[in-house]
Amino acid sequence: MVVLIASLSTGKGTWAEVSKLIGMEQWSKVVLIGNTFAKDNFQKPNNAELIEIDPLKPLPLIKKIIIDNLKNKIEDPEVLLNLTSGSGKEHMAIISALLSLGLGIRFITPGAEGLEEL
């Protein structure tokens, strides 16, 4: 089974896409990365963990928070990643953190017949 990592932040309708992705597979782990609003308002499933970040903080600090929360928690060498939601700054921090942890990344989105790799 595979780990899903998704940004959960701003963007009209993007939470619906993340919810759809979560429901499309039997993930070994779901990691959501979002702000306080997402933490307080998104109904995450039991197998999901939310890493809270403050998008107003400097990018290196956001990256460090992500690394600190993921270090030694992902056993798979590769993760599936969705960045539909959020800002470029958040996306840079997430991608940089995952690569710094030595993880491979495959970008995905929900498709008409299941997961669609980009």
C-alpha positions as CSV (number, residue, x, y, z in Angstrom):
1,M,0.0,0.0,0.0
2,V,1.0,3.5,-0.6
3,V,1.3,6.8,1.3
4,L,-0.8,9.8,0.1
5,I,0.4,13.2,0.9
6,A,-1.8,16.2,0.1
7,S,-1.7,19.9,0.6
8,L,-4.9,21.1,2.3
9,S,-5.1,24.8,2.2
10,T,-6.7,27.4,-0.1
11,G,-8.4,27.1,-3.4
12,K,-12.1,26.9,-4.2
13,G,-13.2,23.2,-4.4
14,T,-9.8,21.8,-3.6
15,W,-10.9,20.2,-0.3
16,A,-13.4,18.1,-2.3
17,E,-10.6,16.8,-4.5
18,V,-8.5,15.8,-1.5
19,S,-11.5,14.1,0.0
20,K,-12.1,12.2,-3.2
21,L,-8.5,11.1,-3.4
22,I,-8.6,9.8,0.2
23,G,-11.6,7.7,-0.6
24,M,-10.3,6.3,-3.8
25,E,-7.7,3.9,-2.3
26,Q,-6.8,1.9,0.7
27,W,-3.8,4.0,1.7
28,S,-1.3,2.8,4.2
29,K,-1.1,6.4,5.5
30,V,-2.6,9.7,4.6
31,V,-0.7,12.9,5.5
32,L,-2.4,16.2,5.0
33,I,-0.4,19.4,5.3
34,G,-2.5,22.5,6.0
35,N,-3.1,25.6,8.1
36,T,-5.0,26.1,11.3
37,F,-8.3,26.5,9.4
38,A,-7.8,23.2,7.7
39,K,-7.0,21.5,11.0
40,D,-10.1,22.9,12.7
41,N,-12.5,22.3,9.8
42,F,-11.5,19.4,7.6
43,Q,-13.1,16.1,8.5
44,K,-10.1,13.8,8.2
45,P,-10.5,10.0,8.3
46,N,-9.0,8.0,11.1
47,N,-6.0,6.9,9.0
48,A,-5.0,10.5,8.3
49,E,-2.6,12.8,10.1
50,L,-2.6,16.5,9.6
51,I,0.6,18.5,9.9
52,E,-0.3,22.1,10.8
53,I,1.8,24.8,9.1
54,D,1.6,28.6,9.1
55,P,1.9,29.7,5.5
56,L,2.9,33.2,6.7
57,K,6.1,31.8,8.3
58,P,9.4,31.7,6.3
59,L,9.7,28.9,3.8
60,P,12.7,27.2,5.5
61,L,10.7,27.0,8.8
62,I,7.7,25.5,7.0
63,K,10.0,22.9,5.4
64,K,11.5,22.1,8.8
65,I,8.1,21.6,10.4
66,I,7.2,19.1,7.6
67,I,10.5,17.3,7.9
68,D,10.3,17.1,11.7
69,N,6.8,15.6,11.4
70,L,7.6,13.1,8.7
71,K,11.1,11.9,9.7
72,N,11.1,8.2,10.3
73,K,7.4,7.9,9.8
74,I,7.3,6.9,6.1
75,E,8.7,3.5,5.3
76,D,7.9,3.5,1.6
77,P,10.6,5.0,-0.7
78,E,8.0,6.8,-2.8
79,V,4.8,8.7,-2.0
80,L,1.9,9.9,-4.0
81,L,1.4,13.7,-3.9
82,N,-1.4,16.0,-4.6
83,L,-0.8,19.8,-4.6
84,T,-4.1,21.0,-6.0
85,S,-4.8,22.9,-2.8
86,G,-2.5,25.6,-1.5
87,S,0.0,28.2,-2.5
88,G,3.3,28.0,-4.4
89,K,5.2,28.7,-1.1
90,E,3.4,25.8,0.6
91,H,4.1,23.5,-2.4
92,M,7.8,24.4,-2.5
93,A,8.1,23.6,1.2
94,I,6.4,20.2,0.8
95,I,8.4,19.2,-2.3
96,S,11.6,20.3,-0.7
97,A,10.9,18.5,2.5
98,L,10.0,15.2,0.7
99,L,13.1,15.3,-1.4
100,S,15.3,16.2,1.6
101,L,13.9,13.0,3.3
102,G,15.0,11.0,0.2
103,L,11.5,10.2,-0.9
104,G,10.4,9.7,-4.5
105,I,7.3,11.6,-5.6
106,R,4.6,10.8,-8.0
107,F,1.9,13.5,-8.6
108,I,-1.7,12.3,-8.8
109,T,-5.2,13.6,-9.2
110,P,-8.6,11.9,-9.2
111,G,-9.5,10.7,-12.7
112,A,-12.7,9.3,-14.2
113,E,-11.6,5.7,-13.7
114,G,-9.4,6.0,-10.6
115,L,-6.2,7.7,-9.8
116,E,-4.5,9.6,-12.6
117,E,-0.8,10.0,-12.5
118,L,0.6,13.3,-14.0
